[in-house]
Amino acid sequence: MGRSPELRRALRLTQDRLAVQVRLEDVAREVGLAPRSLARRFEETGMTWRATLRWMRMLRAIEELAAGDASVTTVALTVGYTPLSAFNAAFRELTGRTPTQYRTSFPP
């Protein structure tokens, strides 16, 4: 999490908007900081805002895929990836498997 209230709020706002095109500039405005100031606050997390957004999206995708209800395409859209290929590449980079391979690793 973060120490500053602005960073904590920015993290919550980012988490709440995974499915939409969320921008650092918009989040910064909502928490009352300049984008550059918010970017510096993200240094508290050890990651950039963009890396944090990607991490949040992938964690949500892992949760959705483990639940097994939605299609991979639906999961990709739910976490803000419109090209399925970008979702597959990001997922593979994080987990070493495709979303389908990950899902099939769970017993029925």
Biopython code that builds the backbone (N, CA, C, O; Angstrom):
import numpy as np
from Bio.PDB.StructureBuilder import StructureBuilder

atoms = [
    (1, "MET", "N", (0.864, -1.167, 0.000)),
    (1, "MET", "CA", (0.000, 0.000, 0.000)),
    (1, "MET", "C", (0.900, 1.215, 0.000)),
    (1, "MET", "O", (2.057, 1.069, -0.395)),
    (2, "GLY", "N", (0.516, 2.301, 0.372)),
    (2, "GLY", "CA", (1.369, 3.463, 0.399)),
    (2, "GLY", "C", (1.186, 4.208, 1.698)),
    (2, "GLY", "O", (0.210, 4.009, 2.422)),
    (3, "ARG", "N", (2.129, 5.056, 1.974)),
    (3, "ARG", "CA", (2.030, 5.819, 3.216)),
    (3, "ARG", "C", (1.143, 7.038, 3.060)),
    (3, "ARG", "O", (0.400, 7.379, 3.980)),
    (4, "SER", "N", (1.203, 7.695, 1.924)),
    (4, "SER", "CA", (0.446, 8.929, 1.772)),
    (4, "SER", "C", (-1.017, 8.635, 1.443)),
    (4, "SER", "O", (-1.316, 7.665, 0.747)),
    (5, "PRO", "N", (-1.923, 9.469, 1.941)),
    (5, "PRO", "CA", (-3.345, 9.251, 1.644)),
    (5, "PRO", "C", (-3.639, 9.392, 0.150)),
    (5, "PRO", "O", (-4.527, 8.719, -0.375)),
    (6, "GLU", "N", (-2.899, 10.260, -0.530)),
    (6, "GLU", "CA", (-3.115, 10.426, -1.971)),
    (6, "GLU", "C", (-2.761, 9.139, -2.718)),
    (6, "GLU", "O", (-3.465, 8.730, -3.641)),
    (7, "LEU", "N", (-1.671, 8.517, -2.310)),
    (7, "LEU", "CA", (-1.268, 7.269, -2.970)),
    (7, "LEU", "C", (-2.278, 6.167, -2.675)),
    (7, "LEU", "O", (-2.642, 5.409, -3.573)),
    (8, "ARG", "N", (-2.730, 6.070, -1.446)),
    (8, "ARG", "CA", (-3.724, 5.044, -1.113)),
    (8, "ARG", "C", (-5.005, 5.256, -1.932)),
    (8, "ARG", "O", (-5.591, 4.299, -2.438)),
    (9, "ARG", "N", (-5.424, 6.491, -2.053)),
    (9, "ARG", "CA", (-6.628, 6.779, -2.845)),
    (9, "ARG", "C", (-6.381, 6.479, -4.322)),
    (9, "ARG", "O", (-7.252, 5.932, -4.998)),
    (10, "ALA", "N", (-5.207, 6.831, -4.821)),
    (10, "ALA", "CA", (-4.869, 6.554, -6.225)),
    (10, "ALA", "C", (-4.870, 5.047, -6.489)),
    (10, "ALA", "O", (-5.331, 4.602, -7.540)),
    (11, "LEU", "N", (-4.364, 4.275, -5.558)),
    (11, "LEU", "CA", (-4.371, 2.820, -5.706)),
    (11, "LEU", "C", (-5.799, 2.282, -5.751)),
    (11, "LEU", "O", (-6.118, 1.416, -6.565)),
    (12, "ARG", "N", (-6.652, 2.800, -4.874)),
    (12, "ARG", "CA", (-8.061, 2.362, -4.868)),
    (12, "ARG", "C", (-8.745, 2.731, -6.177)),
    (12, "ARG", "O", (-9.442, 1.907, -6.768)),
    (13, "LEU", "N", (-8.548, 3.972, -6.636)),
    (13, "LEU", "CA", (-9.170, 4.411, -7.883)),
    (13, "LEU", "C", (-8.694, 3.565, -9.055)),
    (13, "LEU", "O", (-9.490, 3.177, -9.910)),
    (14, "THR", "N", (-7.418, 3.284, -9.093)),
    (14, "THR", "CA", (-6.863, 2.460, -10.168)),
    (14, "THR", "C", (-7.473, 1.068, -10.122)),
    (14, "THR", "O", (-7.880, 0.535, -11.154)),
    (15, "GLN", "N", (-7.540, 0.482, -8.952)),
    (15, "GLN", "CA", (-8.128, -0.856, -8.779)),
    (15, "GLN", "C", (-9.586, -0.885, -9.234)),
    (15, "GLN", "O", (-10.031, -1.855, -9.848)),
    (16, "ASP", "N", (-10.317, 0.173, -8.934)),
    (16, "ASP", "CA", (-11.736, 0.228, -9.285)),
    (16, "ASP", "C", (-11.973, 0.392, -10.778)),
    (16, "ASP", "O", (-13.075, 0.133, -11.262)),
    (17, "ARG", "N", (-10.952, 0.817, -11.514)),
    (17, "ARG", "CA", (-11.134, 1.141, -12.939)),
    (17, "ARG", "C", (-10.332, 0.244, -13.873)),
    (17, "ARG", "O", (-9.948, 0.669, -14.963)),
    (18, "LEU", "N", (-10.085, -0.952, -13.469)),
    (18, "LEU", "CA", (-9.261, -1.840, -14.284)),
    (18, "LEU", "C", (-9.864, -2.105, -15.660)),
    (18, "LEU", "O", (-9.128, -2.293, -16.628)),
    (19, "ALA", "N", (-11.169, -2.122, -15.757)),
    (19, "ALA", "CA", (-11.825, -2.469, -17.013)),
    (19, "ALA", "C", (-11.883, -1.319, -18.013)),
    (19, "ALA", "O", (-12.232, -1.530, -19.174)),
    (20, "VAL", "N", (-11.554, -0.132, -17.589)),
    (20, "VAL", "CA", (-11.648, 1.027, -18.486)),
    (20, "VAL", "C", (-10.253, 1.571, -18.782)),
    (20, "VAL", "O", (-9.269, 1.189, -18.150)),
    (21, "GLN", "N", (-10.199, 2.461, -19.748)),
    (21, "GLN", "CA", (-8.933, 3.100, -20.078)),
    (21, "GLN", "C", (-8.627, 4.137, -19.002)),
    (21, "GLN", "O", (-9.025, 5.296, -19.119)),
    (22, "VAL", "N", (-7.937, 3.730, -17.984)),
    (22, "VAL", "CA", (-7.580, 4.613, -16.874)),
    (22, "VAL", "C", (-6.225, 5.243, -17.188)),
    (22, "VAL", "O", (-5.310, 4.577, -17.671)),
    (23, "ARG", "N", (-6.117, 6.530, -16.906)),
    (23, "ARG", "CA", (-4.872, 7.256, -17.171)),
    (23, "ARG", "C", (-4.348, 7.867, -15.884)),
    (23, "ARG", "O", (-5.115, 8.287, -15.018)),
    (24, "LEU", "N", (-3.028, 7.909, -15.776)),
    (24, "LEU", "CA", (-2.382, 8.507, -14.609)),
    (24, "LEU", "C", (-2.858, 9.948, -14.423)),
    (24, "LEU", "O", (-3.103, 10.379, -13.297)),
    (25, "GLU", "N", (-2.986, 10.682, -15.503)),
    (25, "GLU", "CA", (-3.400, 12.078, -15.424)),
    (25, "GLU", "C", (-4.771, 12.214, -14.766)),
    (25, "GLU", "O", (-4.989, 13.118, -13.959)),
    (26, "ASP", "N", (-5.690, 11.320, -15.111)),
    (26, "ASP", "CA", (-7.042, 11.375, -14.542)),
    (26, "ASP", "C", (-7.041, 11.017, -13.063)),
    (26, "ASP", "O", (-7.715, 11.665, -12.262)),
    (27, "VAL", "N", (-6.287, 9.991, -12.705)),
    (27, "VAL", "CA", (-6.199, 9.583, -11.305)),
    (27, "VAL", "C", (-5.554, 10.697, -10.490)),
    (27, "VAL", "O", (-6.017, 11.018, -9.395)),
    (28, "ALA", "N", (-4.484, 11.287, -11.022)),
    (28, "ALA", "CA", (-3.790, 12.370, -10.312)),
    (28, "ALA", "C", (-4.740, 13.535, -10.053)),
    (28, "ALA", "O", (-4.768, 14.088, -8.953)),
    (29, "ARG", "N", (-5.511, 13.903, -11.062)),
    (29, "ARG", "CA", (-6.454, 15.013, -10.892)),
    (29, "ARG", "C", (-7.460, 14.701, -9.789)),
    (29, "ARG", "O", (-7.787, 15.572, -8.983)),
    (30, "GLU", "N", (-7.948, 13.471, -9.748)),
    (30, "GLU", "CA", (-8.951, 13.104, -8.742)),
    (30, "GLU", "C", (-8.397, 13.072, -7.323)),
    (30, "GLU", "O", (-9.141, 13.283, -6.365)),
    (31, "VAL", "N", (-7.111, 12.814, -7.177)),
    (31, "VAL", "CA", (-6.533, 12.807, -5.831)),
    (31, "VAL", "C", (-5.903, 14.151, -5.482)),
    (31, "VAL", "O", (-5.367, 14.320, -4.387)),
    (32, "GLY", "N", (-5.964, 15.109, -6.410)),
    (32, "GLY", "CA", (-5.490, 16.460, -6.129)),
    (32, "GLY", "C", (-3.992, 16.661, -6.275)),
    (32, "GLY", "O", (-3.406, 17.516, -5.611)),
    (33, "LEU", "N", (-3.372, 15.870, -7.147)),
    (33, "LEU", "CA", (-1.935, 16.008, -7.379)),
    (33, "LEU", "C", (-1.658, 16.182, -8.863)),
    (33, "LEU", "O", (-2.459, 15.788, -9.710)),
    (34, "ALA", "N", (-0.522, 16.771, -9.160)),
    (34, "ALA", "CA", (-0.047, 16.800, -10.539)),
    (34, "ALA", "C", (0.401, 15.390, -10.909)),
    (34, "ALA", "O", (0.851, 14.643, -10.040)),
    (35, "PRO", "N", (0.287, 15.013, -12.176)),
    (35, "PRO", "CA", (0.706, 13.666, -12.570)),
    (35, "PRO", "C", (2.143, 13.339, -12.160)),
    (35, "PRO", "O", (2.429, 12.219, -11.736)),
    (36, "ARG", "N", (3.024, 14.294, -12.283)),
    (36, "ARG", "CA", (4.420, 14.050, -11.908)),
    (36, "ARG", "C", (4.548, 13.787, -10.398)),
    (36, "ARG", "O", (5.330, 12.938, -9.971)),
    (37, "SER", "N", (3.773, 14.522, -9.607)),
    (37, "SER", "CA", (3.806, 14.315, -8.153)),
    (37, "SER", "C", (3.265, 12.938, -7.784)),
    (37, "SER", "O", (3.818, 12.255, -6.922)),
    (38, "LEU", "N", (2.188, 12.539, -8.438)),
    (38, "LEU", "CA", (1.638, 11.213, -8.155)),
    (38, "LEU", "C", (2.618, 10.130, -8.594)),
    (38, "LEU", "O", (2.775, 9.122, -7.905)),
    (39, "ALA", "N", (3.269, 10.326, -9.722)),
    (39, "ALA", "CA", (4.259, 9.353, -10.184)),
    (39, "ALA", "C", (5.369, 9.192, -9.147)),
    (39, "ALA", "O", (5.844, 8.081, -8.912)),
    (40, "ARG", "N", (5.780, 10.296, -8.529)),
    (40, "ARG", "CA", (6.811, 10.205, -7.483)),
    (40, "ARG", "C", (6.283, 9.472, -6.263)),
    (40, "ARG", "O", (7.025, 8.732, -5.617)),
    (41, "ARG", "N", (5.013, 9.665, -5.939)),
    (41, "ARG", "CA", (4.427, 8.946, -4.791)),
    (41, "ARG", "C", (4.434, 7.442, -5.029)),
    (41, "ARG", "O", (4.573, 6.656, -4.092)),
    (42, "PHE", "N", (4.281, 7.047, -6.297)),
    (42, "PHE", "CA", (4.287, 5.622, -6.601)),
    (42, "PHE", "C", (5.641, 4.987, -6.340)),
    (42, "PHE", "O", (5.745, 3.764, -6.244)),
    (43, "GLU", "N", (6.679, 5.803, -6.225)),
    (43, "GLU", "CA", (7.994, 5.263, -5.874)),
    (43, "GLU", "C", (7.947, 4.569, -4.511)),
    (43, "GLU", "O", (8.767, 3.694, -4.234)),
    (44, "GLU", "N", (6.980, 4.960, -3.649)),
    (44, "GLU", "CA", (6.805, 4.297, -2.355)),
    (44, "GLU", "C", (6.487, 2.817, -2.525)),
    (44, "GLU", "O", (6.823, 2.008, -1.659)),
    (45, "THR", "N", (5.847, 2.458, -3.624)),
    (45, "THR", "CA", (5.460, 1.066, -3.863)),
    (45, "THR", "C", (6.582, 0.260, -4.489)),
    (45, "THR", "O", (6.528, -0.970, -4.514)),
    (46, "GLY", "N", (7.595, 0.942, -4.992)),
    (46, "GLY", "CA", (8.674, 0.249, -5.679)),
    (46, "GLY", "C", (8.370, -0.016, -7.144)),
    (46, "GLY", "O", (9.163, -0.647, -7.842)),
    (47, "MET", "N", (7.211, 0.468, -7.617)),
    (47, "MET", "CA", (6.826, 0.281, -9.020)),
    (47, "MET", "C", (6.284, 1.596, -9.569)),
    (47, "MET", "O", (5.856, 2.469, -8.814)),
    (48, "THR", "N", (6.307, 1.721, -10.862)),
    (48, "THR", "CA", (5.672, 2.862, -11.500)),
    (48, "THR", "C", (4.160, 2.666, -11.469)),
    (48, "THR", "O", (3.674, 1.578, -11.161)),
    (49, "TRP", "N", (3.425, 3.720, -11.787)),
    (49, "TRP", "CA", (1.970, 3.591, -11.844)),
    (49, "TRP", "C", (1.575, 2.592, -12.917)),
    (49, "TRP", "O", (0.693, 1.761, -12.697)),
    (50, "ARG", "N", (2.214, 2.663, -14.067)),
    (50, "ARG", "CA", (1.890, 1.763, -15.175)),
    (50, "ARG", "C", (2.144, 0.302, -14.777)),
    (50, "ARG", "O", (1.326, -0.569, -15.075)),
    (51, "ALA", "N", (3.257, 0.033, -14.115)),
    (51, "ALA", "CA", (3.558, -1.336, -13.672)),
    (51, "ALA", "C", (2.543, -1.791, -12.625)),
    (51, "ALA", "O", (2.135, -2.953, -12.613)),
    (52, "THR", "N", (2.138, -0.875, -11.750)),
    (52, "THR", "CA", (1.133, -1.197, -10.737)),
    (52, "THR", "C", (-0.195, -1.542, -11.396)),
    (52, "THR", "O", (-0.848, -2.512, -11.010)),
    (53, "LEU", "N", (-0.596, -0.756, -12.383)),
    (53, "LEU", "CA", (-1.831, -1.019, -13.116)),
    (53, "LEU", "C", (-1.778, -2.397, -13.771)),
    (53, "LEU", "O", (-2.730, -3.171, -13.681)),
    (54, "ARG", "N", (-0.682, -2.690, -14.416)),
    (54, "ARG", "CA", (-0.542, -3.989, -15.074)),
    (54, "ARG", "C", (-0.606, -5.126, -14.051)),
    (54, "ARG", "O", (-1.272, -6.135, -14.283)),
    (55, "TRP", "N", (0.082, -4.961, -12.928)),
    (55, "TRP", "CA", (0.075, -5.970, -11.868)),
    (55, "TRP", "C", (-1.343, -6.192, -11.344)),
    (55, "TRP", "O", (-1.775, -7.332, -11.172)),
    (56, "MET", "N", (-2.065, -5.101, -11.093)),
    (56, "MET", "CA", (-3.445, -5.213, -10.607)),
    (56, "MET", "C", (-4.319, -5.948, -11.616)),
    (56, "MET", "O", (-5.130, -6.798, -11.249)),
    (57, "ARG", "N", (-4.143, -5.611, -12.889)),
    (57, "ARG", "CA", (-4.935, -6.275, -13.925)),
    (57, "ARG", "C", (-4.646, -7.773, -13.972)),
    (57, "ARG", "O", (-5.564, -8.584, -14.096)),
    (58, "MET", "N", (-3.396, -8.128, -13.876)),
    (58, "MET", "CA", (-3.039, -9.548, -13.940)),
    (58, "MET", "C", (-3.538, -10.307, -12.706)),
    (58, "MET", "O", (-3.998, -11.442, -12.827)),
    (59, "LEU", "N", (-3.453, -9.704, -11.542)),
    (59, "LEU", "CA", (-3.970, -10.368, -10.335)),
    (59, "LEU", "C", (-5.473, -10.605, -10.444)),
    (59, "LEU", "O", (-5.970, -11.672, -10.086)),
    (60, "ARG", "N", (-6.190, -9.596, -10.942)),
    (60, "ARG", "CA", (-7.638, -9.770, -11.128)),
    (60, "ARG", "C", (-7.913, -10.854, -12.160)),
    (60, "ARG", "O", (-8.832, -11.655, -11.989)),
    (61, "ALA", "N", (-7.127, -10.885, -13.228)),
    (61, "ALA", "CA", (-7.313, -11.907, -14.266)),
    (61, "ALA", "C", (-7.083, -13.301, -13.690)),
    (61, "ALA", "O", (-7.835, -14.229, -13.987)),
    (62, "ILE", "N", (-6.053, -13.448, -12.873)),
    (62, "ILE", "CA", (-5.771, -14.744, -12.245)),
    (62, "ILE", "C", (-6.955, -15.180, -11.391)),
    (62, "ILE", "O", (-7.352, -16.345, -11.419)),
    (63, "GLU", "N", (-7.513, -14.252, -10.640)),
    (63, "GLU", "CA", (-8.686, -14.571, -9.817)),
    (63, "GLU", "C", (-9.858, -15.011, -10.688)),
    (63, "GLU", "O", (-10.522, -16.004, -10.391)),
    (64, "GLU", "N", (-10.107, -14.267, -11.765)),
    (64, "GLU", "CA", (-11.226, -14.577, -12.650)),
    (64, "GLU", "C", (-11.031, -15.929, -13.343)),
    (64, "GLU", "O", (-11.971, -16.717, -13.456)),
    (65, "LEU", "N", (-9.817, -16.187, -13.799)),
    (65, "LEU", "CA", (-9.550, -17.457, -14.479)),
    (65, "LEU", "C", (-9.659, -18.633, -13.518)),
    (65, "LEU", "O", (-10.137, -19.702, -13.896)),
    (66, "ALA", "N", (-9.221, -18.444, -12.285)),
    (66, "ALA", "CA", (-9.314, -19.513, -11.289)),
    (66, "ALA", "C", (-10.771, -19.837, -10.963)),
    (66, "ALA", "O", (-11.107, -20.986, -10.677)),
    (67, "ALA", "N", (-11.634, -18.820, -11.007)),
    (67, "ALA", "CA", (-13.052, -19.040, -10.745)),
    (67, "ALA", "C", (-13.661, -19.902, -11.848)),
    (67, "ALA", "O", (-14.607, -20.652, -11.605)),
    (68, "GLY", "N", (-13.113, -19.795, -13.066)),
    (68, "GLY", "CA", (-13.499, -20.676, -14.155)),
    (68, "GLY", "C", (-14.808, -20.380, -14.842)),
    (68, "GLY", "O", (-15.225, -21.170, -15.689)),
    (69, "ASP", "N", (-15.480, -19.295, -14.533)),
    (69, "ASP", "CA", (-16.796, -19.047, -15.109)),
    (69, "ASP", "C", (-16.756, -18.331, -16.457)),
    (69, "ASP", "O", (-17.478, -18.714, -17.378)),
    (70, "ALA", "N", (-15.935, -17.313, -16.584)),
    (70, "ALA", "CA", (-15.936, -16.466, -17.777)),
    (70, "ALA", "C", (-14.914, -16.959, -18.803)),
    (70, "ALA", "O", (-13.924, -17.604, -18.458)),
    (71, "SER", "N", (-15.179, -16.641, -20.059)),
    (71, "SER", "CA", (-14.226, -16.992, -21.115)),
    (71, "SER", "C", (-12.961, -16.148, -20.961)),
    (71, "SER", "O", (-12.969, -15.123, -20.279)),
    (72, "VAL", "N", (-11.890, -16.580, -21.593)),
    (72, "VAL", "CA", (-10.636, -15.833, -21.539)),
    (72, "VAL", "C", (-10.840, -14.439, -22.139)),
    (72, "VAL", "O", (-10.310, -13.459, -21.616)),
    (73, "THR", "N", (-11.591, -14.345, -23.213)),
    (73, "THR", "CA", (-11.859, -13.047, -23.829)),
    (73, "THR", "C", (-12.602, -12.133, -22.867)),
    (73, "THR", "O", (-12.271, -10.953, -22.751)),
    (74, "THR", "N", (-13.595, -12.664, -22.181)),
    (74, "THR", "CA", (-14.346, -11.874, -21.210)),
    (74, "THR", "C", (-13.448, -11.411, -20.082)),
    (74, "THR", "O", (-13.541, -10.262, -19.648)),
    (75, "VAL", "N", (-12.579, -12.286, -19.600)),
    (75, "VAL", "CA", (-11.643, -11.912, -18.541)),
    (75, "VAL", "C", (-10.729, -10.794, -19.030)),
    (75, "VAL", "O", (-10.500, -9.821, -18.311)),
    (76, "ALA", "N", (-10.209, -10.925, -20.241)),
    (76, "ALA", "CA", (-9.330, -9.894, -20.806)),
    (76, "ALA", "C", (-10.032, -8.545, -20.836)),
    (76, "ALA", "O", (-9.448, -7.530, -20.453)),
    (77, "LEU", "N", (-11.269, -8.528, -21.285)),
    (77, "LEU", "CA", (-12.029, -7.275, -21.341)),
    (77, "LEU", "C", (-12.325, -6.741, -19.947)),
    (77, "LEU", "O", (-12.305, -5.530, -19.727)),
    (78, "THR", "N", (-12.599, -7.632, -19.008)),
    (78, "THR", "CA", (-12.906, -7.244, -17.633)),
    (78, "THR", "C", (-11.738, -6.543, -16.969)),
    (78, "THR", "O", (-11.934, -5.667, -16.126)),
    (79, "VAL", "N", (-10.527, -6.919, -17.342)),
    (79, "VAL", "CA", (-9.350, -6.306, -16.725)),
    (79, "VAL", "C", (-8.706, -5.235, -17.605)),
    (79, "VAL", "O", (-7.595, -4.786, -17.324)),
    (80, "GLY", "N", (-9.398, -4.828, -18.663)),
    (80, "GLY", "CA", (-8.950, -3.674, -19.433)),
    (80, "GLY", "C", (-8.081, -3.939, -20.643)),
    (80, "GLY", "O", (-7.447, -3.015, -21.153)),
    (81, "TYR", "N", (-8.032, -5.169, -21.114)),
    (81, "TYR", "CA", (-7.262, -5.478, -22.317)),
    (81, "TYR", "C", (-8.218, -5.656, -23.484)),
    (81, "TYR", "O", (-9.031, -6.581, -23.485)),
    (82, "THR", "N", (-8.128, -4.778, -24.479)),
    (82, "THR", "CA", (-8.992, -4.950, -25.642)),
    (82, "THR", "C", (-8.381, -5.899, -26.661)),
    (82, "THR", "O", (-9.089, -6.788, -27.134)),
    (83, "PRO", "N", (-7.129, -5.770, -27.023)),
    (83, "PRO", "CA", (-6.632, -6.835, -27.897)),
    (83, "PRO", "C", (-6.293, -8.065, -27.050)),
    (83, "PRO", "O", (-5.490, -7.995, -26.120)),
    (84, "LEU", "N", (-6.912, -9.168, -27.387)),
    (84, "LEU", "CA", (-6.675, -10.409, -26.652)),
    (84, "LEU", "C", (-5.201, -10.795, -26.701)),
    (84, "LEU", "O", (-4.677, -11.371, -25.748)),
    (85, "SER", "N", (-4.537, -10.482, -27.798)),
    (85, "SER", "CA", (-3.115, -10.827, -27.924)),
    (85, "SER", "C", (-2.274, -10.099, -26.871)),
    (85, "SER", "O", (-1.312, -10.668, -26.354)),
    (86, "ALA", "N", (-2.621, -8.854, -26.549)),
    (86, "ALA", "CA", (-1.892, -8.104, -25.516)),
    (86, "ALA", "C", (-2.116, -8.739, -24.147)),
    (86, "ALA", "O", (-1.191, -8.828, -23.339)),
    (87, "PHE", "N", (-3.332, -9.175, -23.892)),
    (87, "PHE", "CA", (-3.635, -9.853, -22.637)),
    (87, "PHE", "C", (-2.845, -11.154, -22.530)),
    (87, "PHE", "O", (-2.228, -11.434, -21.503)),
    (88, "ASN", "N", (-2.872, -11.944, -23.601)),
    (88, "ASN", "CA", (-2.144, -13.213, -23.589)),
    (88, "ASN", "C", (-0.654, -12.994, -23.357)),
    (88, "ASN", "O", (-0.032, -13.730, -22.590)),
    (89, "ALA", "N", (-0.078, -11.992, -24.011)),
    (89, "ALA", "CA", (1.349, -11.717, -23.859)),
    (89, "ALA", "C", (1.683, -11.271, -22.440)),
    (89, "ALA", "O", (2.666, -11.733, -21.859)),
    (90, "ALA", "N", (0.872, -10.376, -21.879)),
    (90, "ALA", "CA", (1.115, -9.892, -20.513)),
    (90, "ALA", "C", (0.952, -11.027, -19.507)),
    (90, "ALA", "O", (1.726, -11.139, -18.557)),
    (91, "PHE", "N", (-0.048, -11.859, -19.717)),
    (91, "PHE", "CA", (-0.293, -12.976, -18.805)),
    (91, "PHE", "C", (0.857, -13.969, -18.863)),
    (91, "PHE", "O", (1.333, -14.441, -17.831)),
    (92, "ARG", "N", (1.297, -14.280, -20.066)),
    (92, "ARG", "CA", (2.406, -15.230, -20.234)),
    (92, "ARG", "C", (3.690, -14.685, -19.620)),
    (92, "ARG", "O", (4.461, -15.433, -19.020)),
    (93, "GLU", "N", (3.918, -13.394, -19.770)),
    (93, "GLU", "CA", (5.113, -12.781, -19.193)),
    (93, "GLU", "C", (5.122, -12.916, -17.673)),
    (93, "GLU", "O", (6.170, -13.165, -17.076)),
    (94, "LEU", "N", (3.963, -12.752, -17.049)),
    (94, "LEU", "CA", (3.869, -12.828, -15.592)),
    (94, "LEU", "C", (3.903, -14.266, -15.080)),
    (94, "LEU", "O", (4.579, -14.562, -14.095)),
    (95, "THR", "N", (3.175, -15.155, -15.747)),
    (95, "THR", "CA", (2.998, -16.509, -15.200)),
    (95, "THR", "C", (3.793, -17.593, -15.927)),
    (95, "THR", "O", (3.970, -18.691, -15.400)),
    (96, "GLY", "N", (4.269, -17.291, -17.123)),
    (96, "GLY", "CA", (4.956, -18.312, -17.911)),
    (96, "GLY", "C", (4.003, -19.221, -18.663)),
    (96, "GLY", "O", (4.440, -20.155, -19.335)),
    (97, "ARG", "N", (2.697, -18.959, -18.559)),
    (97, "ARG", "CA", (1.680, -19.756, -19.244)),
    (97, "ARG", "C", (0.662, -18.839, -19.899)),
    (97, "ARG", "O", (0.532, -17.674, -19.525)),
    (98, "THR", "N", (-0.045, -19.361, -20.861)),
    (98, "THR", "CA", (-1.148, -18.608, -21.438)),
    (98, "THR", "C", (-2.321, -18.660, -20.457)),
    (98, "THR", "O", (-2.344, -19.512, -19.569)),
    (99, "PRO", "N", (-3.282, -17.769, -20.605)),
    (99, "PRO", "CA", (-4.456, -17.837, -19.733)),
    (99, "PRO", "C", (-5.174, -19.191, -19.812)),
    (99, "PRO", "O", (-5.646, -19.704, -18.797)),
    (100, "THR", "N", (-5.255, -19.757, -20.994)),
    (100, "THR", "CA", (-5.917, -21.054, -21.147)),
    (100, "THR", "C", (-5.130, -22.146, -20.443)),
    (100, "THR", "O", (-5.715, -22.992, -19.767)),
    (101, "GLN", "N", (-3.811, -22.138, -20.594)),
    (101, "GLN", "CA", (-2.984, -23.126, -19.892)),
    (101, "GLN", "C", (-3.135, -22.977, -18.380)),
    (101, "GLN", "O", (-3.204, -23.970, -17.656)),
    (102, "TYR", "N", (-3.185, -21.740, -17.913)),
    (102, "TYR", "CA", (-3.353, -21.497, -16.479)),
    (102, "TYR", "C", (-4.682, -22.074, -16.004)),
    (102, "TYR", "O", (-4.739, -22.779, -14.997)),
    (103, "ARG", "N", (-5.740, -21.771, -16.734)),
    (103, "ARG", "CA", (-7.076, -22.239, -16.333)),
    (103, "ARG", "C", (-7.149, -23.753, -16.326)),
    (103, "ARG", "O", (-7.757, -24.330, -15.424)),
    (104, "THR", "N", (-6.553, -24.407, -17.295)),
    (104, "THR", "CA", (-6.655, -25.875, -17.362)),
    (104, "THR", "C", (-5.765, -26.567, -16.324)),
    (104, "THR", "O", (-5.832, -27.786, -16.165)),
    (105, "SER", "N", (-4.930, -25.791, -15.618)),
    (105, "SER", "CA", (-4.098, -26.407, -14.582)),
    (105, "SER", "C", (-4.899, -26.699, -13.312)),
    (105, "SER", "O", (-4.404, -27.359, -12.399)),
    (106, "PHE", "N", (-6.140, -26.204, -13.260)),
    (106, "PHE", "CA", (-7.004, -26.484, -12.110)),
    (106, "PHE", "C", (-7.830, -27.727, -12.377)),
    (106, "PHE", "O", (-8.358, -27.887, -13.478)),
    (107, "PRO", "N", (-7.953, -28.602, -11.406)),
    (107, "PRO", "CA", (-8.789, -29.794, -11.624)),
    (107, "PRO", "C", (-10.257, -29.397, -11.791)),
    (107, "PRO", "O", (-10.708, -28.409, -11.212)),
    (108, "PRO", "N", (-10.989, -30.166, -12.579)),
    (108, "PRO", "CA", (-12.425, -29.832, -12.797)),
    (108, "PRO", "C", (-13.262, -29.934, -11.555)),
    (108, "PRO", "O", (-14.466, -29.683, -11.601)),
]
sb = StructureBuilder()
sb.init_structure("model")
sb.init_model(0)
sb.init_chain("A")
sb.init_seg("    ")
for serial, (resi, resn, name, xyz) in enumerate(atoms, 1):
    if name == "N":
        sb.init_residue(resn, " ", resi, " ")
    sb.init_atom(name, np.array(xyz, "f"), 0.0, 1.0, " ", f" {name:<3s}", serial, name[0])
structure = sb.get_structure()
